[in-house]
Amino acid sequence: MTGNDRPLRLGFPVKVMGRPDLKSQDTRRWQKDPHLRCSLELLDHVLDYLKSKNLDMYRMSSDIAPYATHPDMPRFHNMVAESDAELRAFGAKARAYDIRLSFHPSQYVLLNAPNPELTKKSIWDLSSQAEMLDRMELDDEAVMITHVGGVYDDHEASRARWVDGWNLCPEHVKRRLVLENDDLRFSAADVLWIHERTGVRLIFDYQHFWCLNPERLDMRETFERFLATWPAGVRPKMHFSSPRTELREIKQKITPKQREAAKAGKARGKSKEVLKAPIKATARVKTVLRPPVWTGHADFTNPFEFATFMRMAEGLVFDVMLEGKSKDLSLLRLRPDLLRFAPDVAARFGITPQAATDDEEQLEEGVDADDEADVDEGRAEAAE
């Protein structure tokens, strides 16, 4: 089933939490001669897992070709070309399974860097990832998602410099590259401004839109404008995540002065500081409780928030990349939740009662979440 007749997809990024034995890339150090071929062999098993769970969209790690663009390690530079047959076979399997693939290069890949050498290196990184998608023989729905980058003390100049960086990109990169609104620096209005000057396709991020929308754009209208940047016959995609709401537990070392105060029975922490427990006289570390940071991704997707958004977007066609910290488990939890609380939304994704039952049974075996920050999760850009 293709085009608008196909149910909307739900996807997740990189790490498979439901099968911790499955690795998503070759993580060996350079001394061990890691290779893209090894990553593809590992990812082949990931594709099988996705197929078994009816998961039809997946974001690959941007590091599956280790050291392929490391300037000081030329021995790895031909890795992508050397893996041509394996890339073709992997792409054919993904197409046979009807799984949509993508990349999201790291925050260190910047097209608007003031340093031309950093921009040049970033374009090399993007070229390598675009070449992998091309050698997989994937269609234009297989994209690379990026952000505008750093502000560098001049928002407008940095935004304009992204346009210059785009113009330096080779055509095979422009064919794959899409631009996302972020949560700290460049809003939906900013990326629309860039689209008007480049034609780059846009990715709408729901949580980022709430975190950064100083222009007070309307969500439905803005979302429609983002979707319209994609050509006919190429299904757009968007990102969805819920914010963390729990107290953050911050571990801090206890100073000698604080330890002495604890021994004297006066340890209460700093003024207005909320502690998880009183500081013991022998303690070396204290746990400070702080409110959530709204740019952080929750482990799971709030089904009521998601259903509200999907009903707002009624009549529009797009796929959804879920960025919950529990990865595939967030998706497996959302499907039965939608069937229970929003069956109209579940129907748009082709969610069946049997699939939802299977999801719940797996989750009963225990869940986990990824402690590492996502590439999209409000982290400071390396450029700042």
C-alpha positions as CSV (number, residue, x, y, z in Angstrom):
1,M,0.0,0.0,0.0
2,T,1.5,3.3,-1.0
3,G,0.7,7.0,-1.1
4,N,-2.2,8.5,0.8
5,D,-3.9,5.0,1.1
6,R,-1.2,3.7,3.3
7,P,-1.8,4.1,7.1
8,L,0.4,6.7,8.8
9,R,3.7,5.4,10.2
10,L,5.0,5.6,13.7
11,G,8.8,5.4,14.2
12,F,11.5,5.6,16.7
13,P,15.3,6.5,16.8
14,V,18.4,4.3,16.9
15,K,18.5,2.3,20.2
16,V,16.2,-0.8,20.5
17,M,15.2,-0.8,24.2
18,G,12.8,-3.8,23.7
19,R,15.7,-6.0,22.6
20,P,18.9,-4.9,24.5
21,D,20.8,-7.7,22.7
22,L,20.4,-5.8,19.4
23,K,23.1,-3.3,18.6
24,S,22.5,-0.4,16.2
25,Q,26.1,0.2,15.1
26,D,29.7,-0.9,15.2
27,T,31.1,0.9,18.3
28,R,34.6,-0.5,18.3
29,R,37.5,2.0,18.6
30,W,39.6,2.7,15.5
31,Q,42.3,0.3,16.7
32,K,39.9,-2.6,16.2
33,D,39.2,-1.6,12.5
34,P,35.4,-1.0,12.8
35,H,33.5,-0.9,9.6
36,L,30.2,0.1,8.0
37,R,29.8,-3.6,6.9
38,C,29.7,-4.6,10.6
39,S,27.1,-2.0,11.4
40,L,24.9,-3.1,8.5
41,E,25.1,-6.7,9.7
42,L,23.9,-5.6,13.1
43,L,21.2,-3.4,11.6
44,D,20.0,-6.4,9.5
45,H,18.8,-8.0,12.8
46,V,17.2,-4.7,13.8
47,L,15.1,-4.7,10.6
48,D,13.9,-8.2,11.4
49,Y,12.9,-7.0,14.9
50,L,11.0,-4.1,13.4
51,K,9.2,-6.3,11.0
52,S,8.2,-8.8,13.7
53,K,6.7,-5.9,15.7
54,N,5.1,-4.1,12.7
55,L,7.3,-1.1,13.3
56,D,7.7,0.6,9.9
57,M,9.9,3.7,10.5
58,Y,13.3,3.8,12.0
59,R,16.1,6.4,12.4
60,M,19.6,4.9,12.0
61,S,22.5,6.2,14.0
62,S,24.5,8.8,12.2
63,D,27.6,6.9,13.3
64,I,27.1,3.6,11.5
65,A,30.2,4.3,9.3
66,P,32.7,4.8,12.1
67,Y,35.6,7.3,11.3
68,A,34.4,7.5,7.6
69,T,35.0,11.3,7.7
70,H,37.7,11.5,10.3
71,P,40.2,13.9,8.8
72,D,43.2,12.2,10.4
73,M,42.2,8.6,9.5
74,P,42.2,8.2,5.7
75,R,42.2,4.5,6.0
76,F,38.5,4.7,6.8
77,H,37.5,7.2,4.1
78,N,36.5,4.6,1.4
79,M,34.3,2.7,3.8
80,V,31.0,3.7,2.2
81,A,32.1,2.8,-1.3
82,E,33.6,-0.5,-0.1
83,S,30.2,-1.4,1.4
84,D,28.2,-0.8,-1.8
85,A,26.9,-4.4,-2.2
86,E,25.9,-4.5,1.5
87,L,24.2,-1.1,1.4
88,R,22.2,-2.2,-1.7
89,A,21.1,-5.4,0.0
90,F,20.2,-3.6,3.2
91,G,18.1,-1.0,1.3
92,A,16.4,-3.8,-0.6
93,K,15.4,-5.5,2.6
94,A,14.1,-2.3,4.1
95,R,12.0,-1.7,1.0
96,A,10.7,-5.3,1.1
97,Y,9.7,-4.8,4.7
98,D,8.2,-1.4,3.9
99,I,10.3,0.3,6.6
100,R,11.1,4.0,6.2
101,L,14.7,4.9,7.1
102,S,16.4,8.2,8.0
103,F,19.5,9.8,9.6
104,H,19.7,12.7,12.0
105,P,23.3,14.0,12.0
106,S,24.7,15.1,15.3
107,Q,24.7,18.7,16.7
108,Y,28.3,19.0,15.5
109,V,27.2,19.1,11.9
110,L,26.6,22.7,11.2
111,L,26.0,24.5,7.9
112,N,26.0,28.0,9.5
113,A,29.3,27.9,11.3
114,P,31.4,31.1,11.1
115,N,34.4,28.9,10.6
116,P,34.4,27.8,6.9
117,E,36.5,24.7,7.7
118,L,33.8,23.5,10.1
119,T,31.1,24.1,7.4
120,K,33.3,22.2,4.9
121,K,33.7,19.3,7.4
122,S,29.9,19.3,8.0
123,I,29.2,19.0,4.3
124,W,31.6,16.1,4.1
125,D,29.6,14.4,6.9
126,L,26.3,15.0,5.2
127,S,27.7,13.8,1.8
128,S,28.8,10.5,3.4
129,Q,25.3,9.9,4.9
130,A,23.5,10.9,1.8
131,E,25.8,8.6,-0.2
132,M,24.7,5.7,2.1
133,L,21.0,6.4,1.5
134,D,21.7,6.7,-2.3
135,R,23.6,3.4,-2.3
136,M,20.7,1.8,-0.4
137,E,18.6,2.9,-3.4
138,L,16.0,4.5,-1.2
139,D,13.4,7.0,-2.4
140,D,13.1,10.7,-1.4
141,E,11.3,9.8,1.8
142,A,14.7,8.7,3.3
143,V,16.1,11.9,4.6
144,M,18.7,13.5,6.8
145,I,17.4,15.9,9.5
146,T,19.4,18.8,10.6
147,H,19.0,22.0,12.7
148,V,20.0,25.6,11.8
149,G,22.8,25.5,14.3
150,G,24.3,28.1,16.6
151,V,23.4,31.8,17.0
152,Y,27.0,33.1,17.4
153,D,25.8,36.4,18.9
154,D,23.9,37.3,15.7
155,H,20.6,35.5,15.1
156,E,19.9,37.0,11.7
157,A,23.4,36.6,10.3
158,S,23.5,33.0,11.5
159,R,20.2,32.2,9.9
160,A,21.4,33.8,6.6
161,R,24.7,31.9,6.8
162,W,22.7,28.6,6.8
163,V,21.5,29.6,3.3
164,D,25.1,30.1,2.2
165,G,26.0,26.6,3.6
166,W,23.1,25.1,1.7
167,N,24.3,26.6,-1.5
168,L,27.7,24.9,-1.0
169,C,26.1,21.4,-0.7
170,P,26.3,19.0,-3.6
171,E,23.0,18.0,-5.2
172,H,22.8,14.5,-3.6
173,V,22.9,16.2,-0.2
174,K,20.2,18.8,-1.1
175,R,18.0,15.9,-2.3
176,R,18.2,14.3,1.2
177,L,18.6,17.2,3.6
178,V,15.6,18.5,5.6
179,L,15.5,21.2,8.2
180,E,13.8,21.1,11.6
181,N,12.6,23.9,13.9
182,D,14.4,23.7,17.3
183,D,13.5,24.5,20.9
184,L,16.2,27.0,21.9
185,R,17.4,29.2,19.0
186,F,15.6,28.9,15.6
187,S,11.8,28.8,15.6
188,A,9.3,27.5,13.0
189,A,9.2,31.1,11.6
190,D,13.0,31.0,11.1
191,V,13.1,27.7,9.2
192,L,10.2,28.9,7.0
193,W,12.3,32.0,6.2
194,I,15.1,29.7,5.2
195,H,12.8,27.5,3.1
196,E,11.6,30.5,1.1
197,R,15.3,31.1,0.1
198,T,16.4,27.6,-0.5
199,G,13.5,25.2,-1.1
200,V,14.7,22.9,1.7
201,R,12.0,20.6,3.0
202,L,10.9,21.2,6.6
203,I,10.4,18.9,9.6
204,F,7.8,20.0,12.2
205,D,8.8,19.2,15.8
206,Y,5.8,19.4,18.1
207,Q,7.6,19.9,21.4
208,H,10.0,22.4,19.9
209,F,7.1,24.4,18.6
210,W,5.8,24.8,22.1
211,C,9.2,25.6,23.5
212,L,10.1,28.3,20.9
213,N,7.4,30.2,19.1
214,P,8.0,33.9,19.9
215,E,6.1,34.8,16.7
216,R,3.0,33.1,18.1
217,L,2.3,31.2,14.9
218,D,-0.9,29.1,14.8
219,M,0.0,25.4,15.1
220,R,-2.3,24.0,12.4
221,E,-1.5,26.7,9.9
222,T,2.2,26.3,10.5
223,F,2.1,22.6,10.3
224,E,0.3,22.8,7.0
225,R,3.0,25.1,5.7
226,F,5.7,22.7,6.8
227,L,4.0,19.8,5.0
228,A,3.6,21.8,1.9
229,T,7.4,22.1,1.5
230,W,7.5,18.4,0.6
231,P,6.9,17.5,-3.1
232,A,3.8,15.7,-4.3
233,G,4.2,11.9,-3.9
234,V,6.7,12.2,-1.1
235,R,5.1,11.7,2.3
236,P,6.3,14.3,4.9
237,K,7.2,13.3,8.4
238,M,7.3,15.1,11.7
239,H,8.7,14.7,15.3
240,F,6.6,14.2,18.4
241,S,7.6,14.0,22.0
242,S,6.1,14.8,25.4
243,P,8.1,16.9,27.9
244,R,9.5,15.4,31.1
245,T,7.4,16.3,34.2
246,E,9.1,14.6,37.1
247,L,11.5,16.2,39.5
248,R,15.1,16.0,38.3
249,E,17.6,14.4,40.7
250,I,21.0,16.1,40.5
251,K,24.0,14.5,42.2
252,Q,26.4,17.1,43.7
253,K,29.6,16.6,45.6
254,I,29.5,17.8,49.3
255,T,32.2,20.3,50.2
256,P,34.3,20.0,53.3
257,K,32.5,22.9,54.8
258,Q,29.1,21.3,54.3
259,R,30.5,18.1,55.7
260,E,31.6,19.9,58.9
261,A,28.2,21.5,59.1
262,A,26.6,18.0,58.8
263,K,28.8,16.7,61.6
264,A,27.6,19.6,63.8
265,G,24.0,18.8,63.0
266,K,23.4,21.9,60.9
267,A,23.4,20.4,57.4
268,R,20.3,21.6,55.4
269,G,21.8,22.4,52.0
270,K,21.9,25.8,50.4
271,S,19.1,28.3,50.9
272,K,16.0,27.3,49.0
273,E,17.7,24.1,48.0
274,V,15.4,21.0,48.0
275,L,17.1,17.8,49.0
276,K,15.9,14.3,48.4
277,A,17.2,13.3,51.9
278,P,19.0,15.1,54.8
279,I,22.8,15.2,54.4
280,K,24.4,12.7,56.6
281,A,27.6,13.5,58.4
282,T,29.6,11.0,56.4
283,A,28.0,11.7,53.0
284,R,30.2,12.6,50.1
285,V,27.3,13.3,47.6
286,K,23.9,14.9,48.0
287,T,20.9,14.6,45.8
288,V,19.3,17.9,44.9
289,L,15.7,18.0,43.5
290,R,14.9,20.5,40.8
291,P,11.9,21.1,38.5
292,P,11.8,19.7,35.0
293,V,13.4,21.3,32.0
294,W,10.6,21.4,29.4
295,T,12.9,20.8,26.5
296,G,13.7,17.3,27.9
297,H,12.0,14.3,26.3
298,A,9.8,12.1,28.5
299,D,10.3,8.4,28.5
300,F,6.9,7.7,27.0
301,T,4.4,9.6,24.8
302,N,1.4,11.2,26.5
303,P,-1.5,9.6,24.6
304,F,-3.9,12.4,25.4
305,E,-1.5,15.0,24.1
306,F,-0.8,13.0,21.0
307,A,-4.5,12.3,20.3
308,T,-5.2,16.1,20.7
309,F,-2.5,16.9,18.2
310,M,-3.7,14.3,15.7
311,R,-7.2,15.5,15.8
312,M,-6.0,19.0,15.3
313,A,-4.2,17.6,12.2
314,E,-7.2,15.8,10.9
315,G,-7.1,15.4,7.1
316,L,-3.4,15.8,6.8
317,V,-1.1,13.0,5.7
318,F,2.3,12.5,7.4
319,D,4.4,10.0,9.3
320,V,5.4,10.5,13.0
321,M,8.8,9.9,14.5
322,L,8.3,9.4,18.3
323,E,11.3,10.7,20.3
324,G,10.4,9.2,23.7
325,K,13.4,8.2,25.7
326,S,12.2,4.6,25.9
327,K,12.5,4.4,22.1
328,D,10.6,1.5,20.6
329,L,8.9,0.8,24.0
330,S,7.3,4.3,23.8
331,L,5.8,3.3,20.5
332,L,4.7,-0.1,21.8
333,R,3.0,1.6,24.7
334,L,1.3,4.3,22.6
335,R,-0.4,1.9,20.2
336,P,-2.7,0.2,22.8
337,D,-3.2,3.6,24.5
338,L,-4.5,5.0,21.3
339,L,-6.8,2.0,20.7
340,R,-8.2,2.5,24.2
341,F,-8.4,6.3,24.5
342,A,-8.6,7.5,20.9
343,P,-9.7,4.7,18.5
344,D,-10.2,7.3,15.7
345,V,-6.5,8.2,15.9
346,A,-5.5,4.5,16.1
347,A,-7.3,3.8,12.9
348,R,-5.2,6.4,11.0
349,F,-2.1,4.4,11.9
350,G,-3.7,1.0,11.1
351,I,-3.4,-0.2,14.7
352,T,-5.3,-3.4,15.3
353,P,-6.6,-4.9,18.6
354,Q,-4.3,-7.9,18.2
355,A,-1.2,-5.8,17.7
356,A,-2.1,-3.7,20.7
357,T,-2.5,-6.8,22.8
358,D,0.9,-8.1,21.7
359,D,2.4,-4.7,22.6
360,E,1.0,-4.7,26.1
361,E,2.2,-8.3,26.7
362,Q,5.8,-7.3,25.9
363,L,5.7,-4.2,28.1
364,E,4.6,-6.3,31.0
365,E,8.0,-8.0,30.9
366,G,9.6,-4.7,32.0
367,V,10.7,-1.5,30.4
368,D,13.7,0.8,30.3
369,A,14.7,4.2,29.0
370,D,17.8,5.6,27.4
371,D,19.8,7.9,29.8
372,E,21.7,9.6,27.0
373,A,20.4,12.9,25.7
374,D,18.8,12.7,22.3
375,V,20.2,14.7,19.4
376,D,17.0,16.7,19.5
377,E,16.8,17.3,23.2
378,G,17.6,20.9,23.9
379,R,21.4,20.4,24.3
380,A,23.7,23.4,23.7
381,E,25.1,23.3,20.2
382,A,28.8,22.7,20.0
383,A,29.1,26.0,18.2
384,E,28.1,28.1,21.2
